[in-house]
Amino acid sequence: MKDFLNHTIFKTIARISNEMGVETYVIGGFVRDSFLKRPSSDIDIVVLGSGIEMAMQVAHALDSSIQVKVFKNFGTAMFHFRGEKNWEVEFVGARKESYRLDSRKPIVEDGSLEDDQKRRDFTINALAFSLNKKNFGEMIDPFGGLSDMEQKCIKTPLNPDITYSDDPLRMMRAIRFASQLNFKIETESFLAINRNAHRIQIVSKERVVEELNKIILSSKPSVGFNLLDKSGLLSYVFPQLLALKGTETVNGIGHKDNFYHTLEVLDNLSKHSNDLWLRWAAILHDIAKPTTKRFVDGQGWTFHGHEFKGAKMVPKIFDSLKLPMNEKMRFVQKLVLLHLRPIVLSQEIVTDSAIRRLLFDAGNEIDDLMTLCEADITSKNESKVQKFLNNFKIVREKLIEIEEKDRIRNWQPPISGELIMQVFDIKPSKEVGWIKDAIRNAILDGVIGNGFQEAYDFMLSKGKELGFKPISK
């Protein structure tokens, strides 16, 4: 580790702290990730003195052009430094904290290194290395964080009930680290999360969803979601997902547990894509099944229309979780709406017309849609899975063939509504829309080619059916 601390940043901090006569330590996630050999570019420095003054002097010594951001209310300062990485270095004066019951914002006082380590969320994040001349590189580990890291254990430095009640976001962080690092949460610590789960309600939705997104982006997200469920947090954080849980049997016929199915789809997709919003589409693709579930005699369980209902639910869920209400939401909504289409095609003879319509409706999202649908195959019957995958391969080949031939993706019909009104000298009306839709459907169904003259002639014939006559040119 001493060799690792030979980086310019650490040597500069060590020199400046010696000149200022104050003690400094690198602490937290950077130390943890160094042991775990995980890439990290965020460095937290604890100063037994003014973190702001230390940041100013270190930044100037590294590069006089560096801009330092100062947060006086918190006694912190940070800057970016470009070296072999784009480092983000934050300085804070050592402090101790106390909390009020109704807020996770601490009352802060100056403190010692020990005080600062006590306020950390987990033992693995309380590890510190000295940057001081007298003991440069020495590890300070008062809570056994190194041993916990070797045992892959998430544990709080102090009483977990106090740690989680003081700052309930730490419960989400515990589960996030367990999911990201494949660690176990210590039994007493996990029981404390159960006891304090209701406290998550005082945390802002923005901070909660930030941790939720990190869980979703872990290599096997189901680990985190299962812990959220078992801890009791999921009912407060994401009740719509919890509503998928459970099975029901009528006349000896049951349906699968759509909660666990969803997690399996999410894990399947995570093997092929790191895209957060595609993973959200996996989470929400069956979100409307609880409200559309019906038992039909002679047929069994149905979830008719759950893709349409689910698409309508997406904006409300995004809004409730404070997720972005922009093109990200619309992307997820689109995939939820279309997620059954390729599956239906894979079960039937694939016609050019059906492929054209899928390309037209999916547009640039066609590849993501196919990835989602392939992840949605969760049968335990290997031959059934292989049959679906082979059929999807045929659908993919057909998509490429039709796209190369007809260029339907993001296509617009060659006849516009404006031209229809001009040719027949009519005002905007439902008849204009009817003619335009008829032209689009005729091209998609292969009745006419995707060219202007054929579409124009077709428009004239449809106008004639409605009693319209083209004006003379």
C-alpha positions in Angstrom: 0.0 0.0 0.0 2.9 2.4 0.7 3.9 1.9 -3.0 0.4 2.7 -4.0 0.4 5.9 -1.9 3.4 7.1 -3.9 1.0 8.8 -6.3 1.6 12.5 -6.8 -1.7 13.4 -5.0 -0.8 11.5 -1.8 2.8 12.7 -1.8 1.6 16.3 -2.2 -1.0 16.0 0.6 1.7 14.5 2.8 4.1 17.3 2.1 1.5 20.1 2.6 0.1 18.6 5.8 3.6 18.3 7.2 4.2 22.0 6.4 0.9 23.0 7.9 1.5 20.9 11.0 -1.8 19.0 10.8 -2.6 15.3 10.4 -4.2 13.9 7.3 -5.6 10.5 6.4 -7.0 8.8 3.3 -10.2 7.1 4.4 -13.3 5.3 3.2 -14.2 3.8 -0.2 -10.8 4.5 -1.9 -9.0 2.4 0.8 -11.7 -0.3 0.6 -11.5 -0.5 -3.2 -7.7 -0.6 -3.1 -7.8 -3.8 -1.1 -10.6 -5.3 -3.2 -8.7 -4.3 -6.4 -11.7 -2.4 -7.7 -11.1 0.7 -9.9 -11.7 3.9 -7.9 -11.0 7.5 -8.6 -12.7 9.2 -5.7 -10.4 10.0 -2.8 -11.7 11.1 0.7 -9.2 12.9 2.9 -9.8 13.5 6.6 -7.9 16.5 8.1 -7.4 17.1 11.8 -7.9 20.8 11.1 -9.4 22.8 8.3 -10.3 20.6 5.3 -11.0 23.7 3.2 -7.6 25.3 3.8 -5.9 22.0 3.1 -7.8 21.6 -0.2 -6.8 25.1 -1.3 -3.1 24.5 -0.7 -3.0 21.0 -2.2 -4.9 22.1 -5.3 -2.5 25.1 -5.8 0.5 22.8 -5.3 -0.7 20.3 -7.9 -1.9 22.8 -10.5 -2.6 26.5 -9.9 -5.4 26.4 -12.5 -7.5 23.8 -10.4 -10.9 25.2 -9.3 -11.8 24.2 -5.8 -15.4 23.9 -4.8 -16.0 24.9 -1.2 -19.0 23.9 1.0 -18.6 26.0 4.1 -21.7 24.7 5.8 -20.2 21.2 5.8 -16.6 22.2 6.2 -15.7 20.4 3.0 -13.9 21.2 -0.2 -13.2 19.2 -3.4 -11.5 19.4 -6.7 -10.8 17.4 -9.8 -7.3 16.5 -10.9 -6.4 14.9 -14.2 -3.6 12.5 -14.0 -3.6 8.9 -15.3 -7.2 9.1 -14.0 -9.7 11.9 -13.6 -9.4 12.0 -9.8 -12.0 13.6 -7.5 -10.5 14.5 -4.2 -12.6 15.7 -1.2 -11.2 17.1 2.0 -13.1 17.3 5.3 -12.2 18.2 8.8 -12.5 15.3 11.2 -15.9 15.5 12.9 -18.3 13.8 15.1 -22.0 13.8 14.5 -25.3 13.6 16.3 -28.8 13.2 14.9 -32.4 14.3 15.5 -35.1 11.7 15.2 -36.9 13.4 12.3 -33.9 14.1 10.1 -30.9 12.3 8.6 -29.0 15.6 8.5 -26.4 15.5 11.4 -25.4 18.1 13.9 -21.7 18.3 13.3 -18.8 19.2 15.7 -15.1 19.1 15.3 -13.7 15.7 16.3 -10.8 13.3 16.2 -9.9 10.7 13.7 -11.6 8.1 16.0 -14.8 10.3 16.0 -14.7 10.4 12.3 -14.3 6.7 11.9 -17.1 6.1 14.3 -19.5 8.1 12.1 -18.8 5.9 9.1 -21.5 3.6 7.9 -19.6 0.3 7.8 -16.4 -1.1 9.1 -15.1 -1.7 5.6 -15.5 2.1 5.0 -13.9 3.1 8.2 -10.4 2.0 7.2 -7.8 4.8 7.0 -4.2 5.2 6.0 -1.9 7.8 7.5 -0.4 10.4 5.2 1.7 11.8 8.0 5.5 11.8 8.1 5.8 9.9 11.4 3.7 6.9 10.2 3.1 7.3 6.5 1.1 4.3 5.1 0.2 2.9 8.5 -3.4 1.5 8.5 -5.8 2.6 11.2 -8.5 -0.1 11.6 -10.3 0.3 15.0 -13.3 -1.8 14.1 -11.8 -4.8 12.3 -12.8 -3.6 8.8 -9.9 -5.5 7.2 -11.0 -8.7 8.8 -14.7 -8.1 7.7 -13.5 -7.4 4.2 -11.6 -10.7 4.1 -14.7 -12.5 5.4 -16.9 -10.5 2.9 -19.1 -9.1 5.7 -21.1 -5.9 5.9 -21.1 -4.7 9.5 -21.6 -1.3 11.2 -18.8 0.2 13.4 -21.3 0.9 16.2 -24.7 -0.4 17.4 -26.5 -1.0 14.0 -29.9 0.2 15.4 -28.3 3.6 16.1 -26.3 3.6 12.8 -29.5 2.9 10.7 -31.9 5.0 12.7 -29.5 8.0 12.6 -29.2 7.8 8.8 -31.7 5.4 7.3 -30.1 5.7 3.8 -27.3 3.5 5.3 -29.8 0.6 5.1 -30.0 1.0 1.3 -26.2 1.3 1.2 -25.7 -1.9 3.1 -27.8 -3.8 0.6 -26.2 -2.0 -2.3 -22.7 -3.0 -1.1 -23.9 -6.6 -0.5 -25.2 -6.7 -4.1 -22.2 -4.9 -5.7 -19.5 -6.8 -3.8 -21.2 -10.1 -3.3 -20.8 -9.6 0.5 -23.1 -10.9 3.3 -24.8 -8.5 5.8 -24.0 -9.5 9.4 -27.0 -11.1 11.0 -27.5 -8.5 13.8 -27.0 -5.7 11.3 -29.6 -7.2 9.0 -32.1 -7.7 11.8 -31.5 -4.0 12.7 -32.5 -3.1 9.1 -35.7 -5.0 9.6 -36.4 -3.1 12.8 -35.7 0.3 11.2 -37.0 -0.2 7.7 -39.8 2.3 8.3 -37.2 5.0 8.9 -36.4 5.0 5.2 -39.5 7.2 4.8 -37.6 10.3 6.1 -35.0 10.0 3.3 -35.6 11.9 0.0 -36.8 9.8 -2.9 -33.9 11.1 -5.0 -31.3 9.7 -2.6 -33.2 6.4 -2.3 -33.4 5.9 -6.0 -29.7 6.7 -6.4 -28.9 3.7 -4.3 -31.7 1.6 -6.0 -30.1 2.4 -9.4 -26.7 1.2 -8.1 -28.3 -2.1 -7.0 -29.9 -2.4 -10.5 -26.5 -1.9 -12.1 -24.8 -4.6 -10.0 -23.8 -7.8 -11.8 -26.6 -9.8 -10.3 -29.4 -7.4 -9.2 -31.6 -10.1 -7.8 -29.3 -10.3 -4.8 -30.1 -6.7 -3.9 -33.8 -7.0 -4.6 -34.2 -10.2 -2.5 -32.5 -8.4 0.4 -34.7 -5.4 0.0 -37.7 -7.7 0.2 -36.5 -9.7 3.2 -35.5 -6.6 5.0 -38.9 -5.0 4.7 -37.5 -2.0 2.8 -39.1 -2.9 -0.6 -42.6 -2.2 0.7 -41.6 1.4 1.4 -39.2 1.9 -1.5 -40.9 0.1 -4.4 -44.3 -1.3 -3.4 -45.4 -1.8 -7.0 -42.7 -4.4 -7.5 -43.6 -6.1 -4.3 -47.2 -6.5 -5.6 -45.9 -9.0 -8.2 -45.0 -11.4 -5.4 -47.1 -14.5 -4.7 -49.0 -17.2 -6.5 -52.6 -18.3 -6.6 -54.2 -21.7 -7.4 -57.7 -22.3 -8.7 -59.0 -25.8 -9.6 -55.5 -27.1 -9.2 -54.0 -24.6 -11.7 -51.5 -22.1 -10.5 -49.4 -19.3 -12.1 -45.7 -18.5 -11.6 -44.6 -16.0 -9.1 -44.1 -12.9 -11.2 -41.8 -11.2 -8.6 -39.2 -13.9 -8.9 -39.8 -14.2 -12.6 -39.0 -10.5 -13.0 -35.8 -10.8 -11.0 -34.8 -13.7 -13.2 -35.4 -11.7 -16.3 -33.4 -8.8 -14.8 -30.5 -11.1 -14.1 -30.7 -12.7 -17.6 -30.6 -9.2 -19.2 -27.8 -8.1 -17.0 -25.5 -10.7 -18.5 -25.9 -8.9 -21.9 -26.4 -5.2 -21.1 -25.2 -2.6 -18.6 -27.8 -0.1 -19.7 -29.7 1.2 -16.7 -32.9 2.0 -18.6 -33.0 -1.3 -20.4 -32.7 -2.9 -17.0 -35.6 -0.8 -15.7 -37.7 -2.1 -18.7 -36.9 -5.6 -17.5 -38.1 -4.6 -14.0 -41.4 -3.1 -15.2 -42.2 -5.4 -18.2 -44.8 -7.4 -16.2 -45.6 -4.7 -13.6 -49.4 -4.7 -14.5 -49.9 -8.4 -14.1 -51.4 -8.1 -10.6 -54.1 -5.8 -11.9 -54.8 -7.8 -15.1 -54.8 -11.3 -13.5 -57.9 -13.3 -14.3 -58.8 -17.0 -14.1 -60.8 -18.3 -17.1 -62.4 -21.7 -16.9 -61.0 -24.0 -19.6 -58.1 -21.6 -20.2 -56.4 -21.0 -16.8 -54.7 -17.8 -15.7 -54.5 -14.9 -18.1 -52.9 -11.4 -17.9 -54.6 -10.0 -20.9 -53.5 -6.5 -21.8 -50.8 -6.3 -19.1 -48.4 -4.7 -21.7 -50.9 -1.8 -22.3 -51.7 -1.3 -18.7 -48.0 -1.6 -17.7 -47.1 1.1 -20.3 -49.6 3.4 -18.7 -48.2 2.7 -15.2 -44.6 3.6 -16.2 -44.9 7.4 -16.0 -46.6 7.2 -12.6 -43.9 4.9 -11.2 -41.1 7.1 -12.6 -42.7 10.2 -11.1 -43.3 8.5 -7.7 -39.6 7.4 -7.6 -38.3 10.7 -8.9 -36.8 9.1 -11.9 -36.4 11.3 -15.0 -39.6 12.1 -16.8 -37.9 12.4 -20.2 -36.8 10.2 -23.1 -35.5 7.7 -20.6 -39.0 7.2 -19.3 -40.4 7.0 -22.8 -37.8 4.4 -23.8 -38.9 2.2 -20.8 -42.6 2.8 -21.6 -42.1 1.8 -25.2 -40.4 -1.5 -24.4 -43.0 -2.4 -21.8 -45.7 -1.8 -24.4 -44.0 -3.8 -27.1 -42.4 -6.6 -25.1 -44.9 -9.3 -26.2 -44.6 -8.6 -29.9 -41.4 -10.5 -30.7 -42.5 -13.3 -28.4 -45.7 -13.7 -30.5 -43.7 -13.6 -33.7 -41.4 -16.3 -32.4 -44.4 -18.7 -31.9 -45.9 -18.2 -35.3 -44.9 -18.2 -38.9 -43.1 -14.9 -39.4 -44.6 -12.8 -42.1 -43.0 -9.8 -43.8 -45.9 -7.7 -42.8 -45.6 -8.5 -39.1 -41.8 -7.8 -39.2 -42.4 -4.4 -41.0 -44.9 -3.4 -38.3 -42.6 -4.4 -35.5 -39.7 -2.4 -37.1 -42.0 0.6 -37.6 -43.3 0.5 -34.1 -40.0 -0.2 -32.3 -37.7 2.0 -34.5 -34.2 2.4 -33.0 -35.2 0.4 -29.9 -35.7 -2.8 -31.9 -32.3 -4.3 -30.8 -33.0 -3.5 -27.1 -36.5 -4.9 -27.4 -35.1 -8.2 -28.8 -32.6 -8.4 -25.9 -35.4 -7.9 -23.4 -37.6 -10.5 -25.0 -34.7 -13.1 -25.0 -34.1 -12.4 -21.4 -37.8 -13.0 -20.7 -37.4 -16.7 -21.5 -37.2 -18.2 -18.0 -38.6 -21.7 -18.5 -36.9 -24.6 -16.6 -37.5 -26.7 -19.7 -34.3 -26.6 -21.6 -35.8 -27.8 -24.9 -38.5 -25.2 -24.7 -35.9 -22.5 -24.0 -33.8 -23.6 -27.0 -36.9 -23.6 -29.2 -37.7 -20.0 -28.3 -34.1 -18.9 -28.8 -34.0 -20.6 -32.2 -37.2 -18.9 -33.2 -35.9 -15.5 -32.0 -32.9 -16.1 -34.2 -35.2 -16.5 -37.1 -37.0 -13.2 -36.1 -33.7 -11.4 -35.8 -32.6 -12.6 -39.3 -35.9 -11.6 -40.7 -35.6 -8.1 -39.1 -32.3 -7.6 -40.8 -33.6 -8.8 -44.1 -36.7 -6.6 -44.1 -34.8 -3.6 -42.9 -32.2 -3.9 -45.6 -34.9 -4.3 -48.2 -37.6 -1.8 -47.1 -35.8 0.6 -44.7 -38.8 0.7 -42.4 -37.0 1.5 -39.1 -38.0 5.1 -38.2 -39.8 5.3 -41.5 -42.5 7.9 -42.4 -45.0 7.3 -45.2 -44.2 9.1 -48.4 -47.6 10.9 -48.4 -48.1 13.5 -45.7 -51.4 14.8 -44.2 -50.6 18.2 -45.7 -50.4 16.8 -49.2 -53.7 14.9 -48.8 -55.4 18.2 -47.8 -53.8 20.0 -50.7 -54.7 17.4 -53.4 -58.3 17.1 -52.3 -58.7 20.8 -51.1 -60.0 19.7 -47.7 -59.4 20.9 -44.2 -57.9 18.9 -41.3 -60.4 16.1 -40.4 -60.6 12.5 -39.4 -60.9 11.6 -43.1 -57.3 12.9 -43.7 -56.1 10.7 -40.9 -58.0 7.7 -42.3 -56.4 8.1 -45.7 -52.9 8.5 -44.2 -53.4 5.4 -42.0 -54.6 3.4 -45.0 -51.5 4.3 -47.0 -49.2 3.4 -44.1 -51.0 0.1 -43.5 -51.0 -0.8 -47.2 -47.2 -0.3 -47.3 -46.6 -2.2 -44.1 -48.8 -5.1 -45.3 -47.0 -5.2 -48.7 -50.2 -4.2 -50.6 -48.2 -1.4 -52.3 -44.5 -0.6 -52.5 -42.8 2.0 -50.4 -42.6 4.6 -53.1 -44.2 8.0 -53.8 -46.1 7.2 -57.0 -47.7 4.0 -55.7 -48.6 5.7 -52.5 -50.0 8.7 -54.4 -52.2 6.5 -56.6 -53.4 4.6 -53.6 -54.3 8.0 -51.9 -56.4 9.0 -55.0 -58.3 5.7 -54.8 -59.0 6.0 -51.1 -60.1 9.6 -51.5 -62.5 8.5 -54.2 -64.0 6.0 -51.8 -64.8 8.9 -49.5 -66.3 11.0 -52.3 -63.3 13.3 -52.7 -62.1 14.6 -56.0 -58.5 15.8 -56.6 -58.3 19.5 -57.7 -56.9 20.1 -61.1 -53.2 20.8 -61.2 
